[in-house]
Amino acid sequence: MDLVLGASGHVGGTVARILLEQERAVTVVLHRPEQAAAWSARGASVAVLDVHDTAALTAAFCKARRAFLLNPPASPTLDVDHEERRTVHSILEAVRGASLEKIVVQSTYGAQDKPHCGDLGSLYAFEQGARETGVPLCIVRAAYFMSNWFGALSTARQSGVFPSLLPKGLKAPMVAPQDVGELAARLLVAPLEETGTYSIEGPETYTPEDVATALSAVLEQTVTMDEIPRPQWLEFYRSHGFCPEAAQSYATMTGIFVDGRYDRPRTPLRGATDLQTCLRDQASRSSR
C-alpha cells in the first residue's frame, strides 16, 4: 500500500493518480470529507483526518509500506512558521510510529536552516527530520512553482494587469507541479536503494515579463505586470490577508529568492512542461 499526503493539491494529486494508473493500492489522506467520493471512484482508499492528529496519522501510516509526504501550507492568517513546523512534527512523529520501507518528501529550492522565512525554514526542518527517522528517503526539491501564477489568470483576465513581487527581468527557475508529482511517483515506486536528493525545474528559466507574455497568449489579450517594489512587500502581503508574522516571513522568503541567497543545483532534472502550457492547462480546467 502506498500512502499519499496532499492528494487534494497539484503535486500530491498527480502522485496519487499515477500510482492508481499503475494499479497500485493507494490510500489518500484528505482533510475535507467532501473530496473522498471522487478518490474512491478512482479506486483509492481514503483516510479523512487532520494531520495534527498524530495518532490517526500514525494509524494510517501503519497500513502502508511507502508514503509520499507533503507538508500542507498553513493559512497566512496564522503564524506560518509556527504552524508549519507543528505540522512537520506531527508527520514525522507518525513516520517514527510506523514501519514504512520508503518515503518521498517534497521540499523546495532554497530550503535552509533559518527562522522566519516561511517554507524555506519549515521544509528544511522537514528534510532534516525525515533523514533522522532512518527510513530510506528521497527528497524532491522543486523550483518556484508555475502554479504560483495561477491566481494571475483571473486577475489578468479581468484587468489586463497582474502584480509581481519578483522584478520584471529576474530570470528564475520554475517548474510545473505535475512534473514534480511525476518525479515523486517514480521515486516512490523505485527500488529501496534509489534514495537521495533530486532537484527539478522546468525546461528553461522565466521572468515575470515572460509570465505576462504567456498570459497574453493564453488569454488572447494584452497582459502587463505591475512590479511591487520591495518597500511595499509587507503592505502587499498584509492587504492580501496575511497576519503580521506571516507577512514578515513571506517577505523574508521573497527576498531570499529575489537576491539568489540559496544554492542552485548544477545539474537539475528537467520537467517537460513549459510555462505557457502549464498556464493554458489551468485556464482550461478553471473554465469547465
Buried (B, 14 or more C-beta within 10 A) or exposed (E): BBBBBBBBBBBBBBBBBBBBEEEBBBBBBBEEEEBBEBBEEBEBBBBBBEBEEBEBBBBBBEEBBBBBBBBBBBEBEBBBBBBBBBBBBBBBBBBBBBEBEBBBBBBBBBBBEBEBBBBBBBBBBBBEBBEEBEBBBBBBBBBBBBBEBBEBBEBBBEEBBBBBBBBBEBBBBBBBBBBBBBBBBBBBBBEEEBBEBBBBBBBEBBBBBBBBBBBBEBBEEEBBBEBBEBEBBBEBBBEEEBBEBBBBBBBBBBBBBBEEEEEEBEEBBEBEBBBBBBBBBBBEEEEE
